[in-house]
Amino acid sequence: MSAPWVKEGTLSANGKTLEYVCLGPPPGEAPTLVLLHEGLGCTRLWRNAPTALAKATGYGVFAYSRAGYGQSDLAELPRPLDYMTREAVDVLPAVLDAIDVQRAVLVGHSDGATIAAIHAGSIVDPVVQGVVLIAPHFFTETAGLAQIAKARDAFDTKDLRARLGKYHRDPDNAFRGWNDAWLDPDFESWNVAANLNDIRVPVLAIQGRQDPYGTLAQLDAVTHRVHHASVSTLILNECQHAPHLEHGPAVTVAIAAFCKHLGLHQVEDQTLN
């Protein structure tokens, strides 16, 4: 492998040095869950989800911070309004090559879920065997944009900047790259739902019923547009934008069942070092 399967390190993709963490069996021994974080996330903000998923599935788990996030290289700002598509078609393939992944299930949250769906719908990639979309978004919604505007106020006048500074080497780079793109007037017409039409691997879509950033219309887009593969959905009550954190056990069980349905080789109840 180009990047050793160690607990944490860095890799190079598209001219950027990106931090990563991994656990469980390496790609040569089991499939790999590749975790793609949200618009303000990073490796550390997955919390205990990687450990829970590794134990439940027997898969290796690999998470990385995209440019601008965590301790990865900074992103050039302003981000282009198609930044999620660029991540899906330019950066993610380079990351998968860097770790020599052989059989992968993409597990994305929010922006990461959108990136996973775009990748699966626009690239013929035999490595990717399935996708898990947690709180995905494929088009803008008025209520979601209002929440993102509230986040800008919290960053500028409250404690959000300080809180992000605990996880990102440059909280301004992380926040502005995401927030400025979403609040650009031209972004209101952003819509990548057509990518769902060409997904040809099984999909598990998960969303909280009280998600303030997106309505269940986002999941409806998945069920209505994915025709070449199976689609499963999990809608959680009393749940907002982070189902894997708010309802961790239920989400872990659902992802483990999805992986079992894929029929890939797995190591049962992998012991983690």
TORBAPA-309569 format. One line per 10 residues: number of its first residue (from 0); their letters; for each residue x, y, z of C-alpha. Coordinates in Angstrom, 2 decimals, padded with zeros to 5 digits. Layout:
BEGIN
NUM = a = X,Y,Z  ...
***
This chain:
BEGIN
0 = msapwvkegt = 000.00,000.00,000.00  001.12,003.55,-000.61  -000.03,004.57,002.89  000.66,002.09,005.71  -002.42,000.82,007.50  -001.56,002.42,010.82  -003.87,004.10,013.29  -003.22,007.59,012.00  -001.07,009.41,009.50  -001.18,011.49,006.34
10 = lsangktley = -001.50,010.80,002.65  -001.18,012.88,-000.49  -004.13,013.39,-002.84  -004.42,015.96,-005.61  -001.53,017.99,-004.28  -002.83,018.17,-000.70  -001.62,016.41,002.43  -004.63,014.94,004.22  -004.79,013.49,007.71  -006.41,010.10,008.25
20 = vclgpppgea = -007.22,007.58,010.96  -007.98,003.90,010.49  -008.65,000.80,012.52  -009.57,-002.83,012.04  -008.23,-005.14,009.32  -006.35,-003.62,006.36  -007.76,-003.64,002.82  -006.07,-006.91,001.91  -007.90,-008.75,004.68  -011.43,-007.29,004.67
30 = ptlvllhegl = -013.60,-004.68,002.99  -013.18,-001.07,004.08  -015.71,001.45,005.28  -014.53,004.83,003.98  -015.97,007.63,006.09  -016.66,011.01,004.45  -017.37,013.76,006.96  -019.85,016.63,007.00  -019.27,020.23,005.94  -017.70,021.20,009.26
40 = gctrlwrnap = -016.39,017.77,010.21  -013.05,016.00,010.33  -011.66,012.66,011.47  -012.06,013.43,015.18  -015.66,014.56,014.86  -016.81,011.07,013.94  -016.44,010.49,017.70  -016.84,006.79,018.53  -018.62,005.85,015.29  -015.51,004.33,013.61
50 = talakatgyg = -014.86,001.98,016.54  -018.51,000.95,016.73  -018.69,000.29,012.99  -015.45,-001.69,012.92  -016.64,-003.95,015.72  -020.13,-004.40,014.28  -019.05,-005.17,010.71  -015.58,-006.69,010.97  -014.55,-004.29,008.21  -011.61,-001.96,008.31
60 = vfaysragyg = -012.63,001.65,008.85  -010.82,004.56,007.22  -011.64,008.23,007.82  -009.85,011.24,006.44  -010.18,015.02,006.71  -010.68,016.81,003.43  -008.56,019.86,002.60  -009.51,022.72,004.90  -010.54,020.46,007.76  -008.92,018.93,010.80
70 = qsdlaelprp = -005.15,018.98,010.47  -005.16,018.55,006.68  -003.75,021.19,004.34  -005.86,024.31,003.99  -008.28,024.74,001.10  -008.09,027.57,-001.41  -010.90,030.02,-000.79  -013.44,030.79,-001.95  -014.42,027.24,-002.71  -015.97,026.74,-006.14
80 = ldymtreavd = -019.71,026.17,-005.91  -019.27,022.68,-007.36  -016.77,021.76,-004.63  -018.63,018.57,-003.67  -018.53,017.31,-007.24  -014.81,018.07,-007.44  -014.21,016.16,-004.22  -016.18,013.21,-005.58  -014.55,012.92,-008.99  -011.06,014.30,-008.41
90 = vlpavldaid = -010.03,013.82,-004.78  -011.86,010.72,-003.55  -010.45,008.44,-006.29  -006.95,009.61,-005.37  -007.60,008.84,-001.71  -008.88,005.35,-002.50  -005.81,004.70,-004.64  -003.49,005.99,-001.90  -004.72,003.41,000.61  -004.97,000.61,-001.97
100 = vqravlvghs = -008.55,-000.09,-000.97  -009.92,-003.16,-002.77  -013.56,-003.38,-001.68  -015.13,-000.30,-000.17  -018.42,000.90,001.21  -018.63,004.70,001.25  -020.25,006.08,004.40  -020.93,009.79,004.06  -022.53,012.32,006.37  -024.14,015.53,005.04
110 = dgatiaaiha = -021.63,017.00,002.53  -019.81,013.68,002.74  -022.98,011.81,001.82  -023.43,014.04,-001.21  -019.83,013.39,-002.23  -020.37,009.63,-001.86  -023.52,009.74,-004.00  -021.91,011.84,-006.72  -018.93,009.47,-006.83  -021.16,006.41,-007.09
120 = gsivdpvvqg = -023.32,008.03,-009.76  -020.63,009.52,-011.95  -017.64,007.15,-011.83  -017.52,003.49,-012.82  -015.53,002.32,-009.80  -015.49,-001.45,-009.22  -013.92,-000.87,-005.80  -017.09,000.74,-004.40  -019.59,-001.95,-003.45  -022.20,000.16,-001.70
130 = vvliaphfft = -022.95,003.61,-000.28  -024.43,004.75,003.02  -025.88,008.26,002.88  -026.43,009.88,006.28  -028.38,013.16,006.16  -027.55,013.72,002.48  -028.49,016.76,000.43  -028.86,016.95,-003.33  -030.53,020.34,-003.69  -031.01,023.43,-001.55
140 = etaglaqiak = -034.05,024.00,000.63  -035.12,027.31,002.13  -035.14,026.03,005.71  -031.70,024.49,005.33  -030.22,027.70,003.98  -031.75,029.55,006.92  -029.95,027.21,009.32  -026.69,027.79,007.50  -027.21,031.55,007.87  -027.73,031.01,011.61
150 = ardafdtkdl = -024.43,029.13,011.70  -022.71,032.18,010.18  -024.11,034.34,012.97  -022.95,031.82,015.58  -019.47,031.82,014.05  -019.21,035.60,013.83  -020.76,036.59,017.15  -020.92,033.55,019.44  -018.72,030.61,020.36  -018.81,028.50,017.21
160 = rarlgkyhrd = -015.40,029.69,016.03  -013.79,028.72,019.33  -015.47,025.33,019.32  -014.32,024.59,015.77  -010.82,025.68,016.75  -010.56,022.58,018.94  -010.71,020.36,015.86  -009.47,022.38,012.86  -006.03,023.93,012.45  -007.71,026.94,010.83
170 = pdnafrgwnd = -011.37,027.27,011.84  -011.84,030.23,009.48  -010.70,028.16,006.51  -012.97,025.30,007.49  -016.03,027.42,008.18  -015.75,030.02,005.41  -015.08,027.40,002.76  -018.36,025.69,003.60  -020.57,028.56,004.70  -019.64,031.08,002.02
180 = awldpdfesw = -020.33,028.55,-000.72  -023.74,027.58,000.62  -024.81,031.20,001.16  -023.62,032.40,-002.24  -026.76,033.57,-004.12  -025.78,031.42,-007.10  -025.81,028.34,-004.90  -029.58,028.53,-004.45  -030.00,026.74,-007.79  -027.47,024.01,-006.90
190 = nvaanlndir = -028.90,020.55,-007.65  -026.97,017.31,-008.08  -029.89,014.90,-007.81  -029.39,013.72,-011.40  -026.27,011.86,-010.22  -028.55,009.48,-008.34  -029.96,008.18,-011.63  -026.73,006.35,-012.45  -025.90,004.76,-009.10  -025.52,001.03,-009.65
200 = vpvlaiqgrq = -024.56,-000.19,-006.18  -026.86,-000.73,-003.18  -027.74,002.34,-001.15  -028.69,002.81,002.49  -030.09,006.30,003.17  -030.51,007.52,006.75  -032.06,010.74,008.04  -033.47,012.23,011.20  -037.07,013.30,010.94  -036.26,016.59,012.69
210 = dpygtlaqld = -033.18,017.40,010.60  -033.12,021.21,010.35  -030.77,021.18,007.35  -032.88,019.04,005.04  -036.37,017.57,004.79  -037.30,014.02,003.88  -037.53,015.23,000.28  -033.80,014.52,000.15  -034.43,010.83,000.88  -037.35,010.83,-001.54
220 = avthrvhhas = -034.90,011.85,-004.25  -032.88,008.72,-003.51  -035.84,006.34,-003.61  -037.30,007.93,-006.74  -034.09,008.19,-008.74  -032.00,005.11,-007.90  -033.41,002.48,-010.26  -030.37,000.31,-011.00  -029.74,-000.93,-007.44  -031.53,-001.65,-004.19
230 = vstlilnecq = -032.35,001.20,-001.80  -032.99,000.91,001.92  -033.99,003.81,004.13  -033.91,004.48,007.86  -035.83,007.48,009.18  -035.24,008.17,012.85  -037.67,010.00,015.14  -036.38,012.53,017.66  -033.29,012.92,015.53  -031.74,015.92,013.84
240 = haphlehgpa = -028.68,016.21,011.58  -026.29,013.63,013.06  -028.06,010.26,013.28  -024.78,008.37,013.79  -024.17,010.40,016.96  -027.72,010.97,018.19  -028.87,007.37,017.57  -025.52,005.63,017.28  -026.59,002.05,018.15  -029.51,002.05,015.69
250 = vtvaiaafck = -027.37,003.47,012.90  -024.57,001.01,013.60  -027.00,-001.92,013.47  -028.46,-000.65,010.20  -025.06,-000.22,008.57  -023.90,-003.65,009.77  -027.05,-005.25,008.33  -026.52,-003.39,005.07  -022.93,-004.63,004.87  -024.04,-008.19,005.60
260 = hlglhqvedq = -026.58,-007.94,002.78  -023.81,-006.92,000.40  -022.29,-010.37,000.90  -018.70,-009.17,001.12  -016.14,-011.09,003.11  -015.99,-009.89,006.69  -014.22,-010.77,009.89  -016.70,-011.30,012.66  -016.38,-009.07,015.76  -012.89,-007.90,014.89
270 = tln = -010.70,-007.32,017.93  -009.19,-003.85,017.78  -005.66,-003.06,018.92
***
